[in-house]
């Protein structure tokens, strides 16, 4: 059954209204008609099974049949803090990270970031990133859509990371503490933030600053991972640790 995300205020007790790009998908792509059923979620965890009662080019109205209780999310809330990579790698990271259960993504700039961030294009880029997250969440049958936060500097990132139950920084020169050490310290319901550097990784000075802020340097194994692979490794490890 096809899944769609709607703003919370459109998911009412007895009916729901779908607007925007999803209308085109229902009407033109899925050839929807009255009587067809779908799943609608508010992106914050609430999902319902519904039946279409009316549709046109602007909106789809459906009656709510029953609430759904689904266990689609990771037991802990994982935020990936991602050093801005080159090209369109961030879009891939958002898409695959969403499929693997990421709760939020914080792009950031650090000493070895090559990308020149243009503030005037931020709003448009974030809209595209959030759309990618929404579409990936629908495809993966998730109940929540990951939040894509505005890009920040390294100092601000350290403050944001400390708000989680646990936080770690992936560092290729760390050889004593593994990601498992961090995962064994958190429990279902906790939150975890993991910092992933850009293509050139973190400098020793940045890792030292992170340690001073209470962020634990960890190894992601004996092999050097690309920046776009590291975040997916983290999410897969979390899934294996808590779900398998």
URBELSUL-V933047 format. One record per backbone hydrogen bond with DSSP energy under -0.5 kcal/mol. CO is the residue of the C=O (numbers start at 1). NH is the residue of the N-H. If there is no record, write none. Layout:
BEGIN
co	nh
CO	NH
CO	NH
END
This chain:
BEGIN
co	nh
2	39
4	41
7	10
7	11
8	11
10	12
10	17
14	64
15	12
16	62
18	60
19	22
20	23
20	24
21	25
22	26
23	27
24	28
24	29
25	30
26	32
33	36
36	52
38	50
39	4
40	48
41	6
43	145
46	42
47	68
48	40
49	65
49	66
50	38
51	63
52	35
54	61
58	20
59	56
60	18
61	53
61	54
62	16
63	51
66	49
68	47
68	70
70	72
75	189
76	78
77	79
77	192
78	80
78	103
78	104
79	81
79	194
80	82
80	106
81	83
81	196
82	108
84	115
86	89
88	91
88	92
89	93
90	94
91	95
92	96
93	97
94	98
95	99
96	100
97	102
98	101
103	147
104	80
105	107
105	149
106	82
107	152
108	84
109	154
110	113
115	117
117	119
118	121
119	122
121	125
122	126
123	127
124	128
125	129
126	130
127	131
128	132
129	133
130	134
131	135
132	136
133	137
134	138
135	139
136	140
137	142
138	141
143	43
143	45
144	146
147	105
147	149
149	107
152	109
153	157
154	158
155	159
156	160
157	161
158	162
160	163
161	164
166	193
167	216
168	195
169	218
171	174
173	175
176	178
177	219
178	181
178	182
179	182
179	183
180	184
182	185
183	186
187	190
190	77
191	166
192	79
193	168
194	81
194	196
195	170
196	83
198	201
203	207
204	208
205	209
206	210
207	211
208	212
209	213
210	215
211	214
216	169
218	171
219	179
223	225
226	229
226	230
227	231
229	233
230	234
231	235
232	236
233	237
234	238
235	239
236	240
237	241
238	242
239	243
239	244
240	244
END
